[in-house]
Amino acid sequence: MQATASAETGTRTAPLLFATDVAEMIGMRVDYVYRLCREDAIPHLRLGRSYRFIGAEIENWLKEKQRGDGR
């Protein structure tokens, strides 16, 4: 995944991830990722009927889980 540059702000933003990307990151099935979204247990964006994810937020969520955050 490549970061893209924003012409307006001059900052770099990463592309949004799909559920399949997150499933691969966490080593689980895609239907499990969708279930986490429905339960609001994973950071996600709802765009219409689709779920999208910000990679840095997923990485932070994983770090919290690793530390034993009970959610």
Helices and strands as residue ranges (DSSP letters): E 4-5, E 12-13, H 19-26, H 30-38, E 45-47, E 50-52, H 55-66
